[in-house]
Amino acid sequence: MEDITLIAPCFFGVERVLRREIENLGYEIERVEDGRVFFKADKYGICISNIWLRTAERVLLKIGEFEAKSFEELFENTKQLPWHKYIKEDAVFPVTKASSIRSKLYSTTDIQSIVKKAVVESLKEKYNVNWFSEDSKEKYPIHVFINKDKVTISIDTTGDALHKRGYREVSSKAPIRETLAAALVYLTPWKRGRPLIDPFCGSGTILIEAAMIGLNMAPGLNREFISENWSIIDKKFWWNARKQAFNLMKKDTDFKIYGYDIDDRVLEIAKENAKLADVDNYIHFEKRDMRNLNSEDTYGFIITNPPYGERLEDKEKVKKLYKAMGDVFKNLDTWSFYIITSYDKFEEVFGKKATKKRKLYNGMLRTDLYQYLGPKPPKE
């Protein structure tokens, strides 16, 4: 089967986690850049990576890379790429996204327009036609990324972003994205069967992602992808990939994780989300104030995304909340805590320096993951 290069974009700070995910699927890493991992695969790999990757935002099929310092160079180099290998005569191919960083070509609308013209001219010559339909089920969204005059052109194989698992129809006021929530779980040594609590569970995203990881449930198992309509990918690839994912689920496992919040409405949303994700039997949601947090388990994990206090009027409330967290978490001195926040004085207010601190981006917002590592439990 023909080798291709796929690109998996992700949040800044998640690259290593995503790299490990891709390697665990059996694919070779080409290179890692800020917010992007390039890897070797084949057309079946398009199906596998879309269905299985938890921390990638989407999967892109790389068409080519070149340098362009003028729009003429952008046009000519784009035109030379082998578009006919992927895009059929009756397909639709909009240039849906263009971004430019520190490059001479910075007008994204002009970049989109010129790339579109170049692809049209390339396919006109190949198919000997003068006109392409804009109404087709087979759609190939083109992405253009320019960094320091180096152009990477790809086709989106995903469609709706990978964080849209299909279980979060309603969310709380400031939800964490599913892909970042999965990354937070991967950044801990938590395994199914070990206690896990989110005392600010909101719409339940962190716990739902943890439960899916515990069950080895593929995050893309119950959704559709734009490349499922591509004639260049055999339909049996998708069928085989989904069948394999279904068979790899650990359905006989038994564990319980816990989500607490003080908002009844939010807890109802969390319960509904867990039900839609088919993990509601593994998560216990309960109305409880963080200040009343306790556990009978000697060892366990807290992974949480507490309020950040981004608005000026909320800063003092958040400061008091983090101080209360520090007081309460002292009673769980053999537990491990993983707390993500943009509040830069968190350690000072919490009252304890983190074992490790990792820079992550929650969307465009700079945050830190404060990791407090408790002692390892004795081997059973």
Helices and strands as residue ranges (DSSP letters): E 4-9, H 15-24, E 28-33, E 36-41, H 43-52, E 60-67, H 71-79, G 83-85, E 95-101, H 108-127, E 142-147, E 150-156, H 178-186, E 196-198, H 205-214, G 226-229, H 235-247, E 257-261, H 264-276, G 280-282, E 283-287, G 290-292, E 301-304, G 312-314, H 315-329, G 330-332, E 336-341, H 346-350, E 356-362, E 365-372
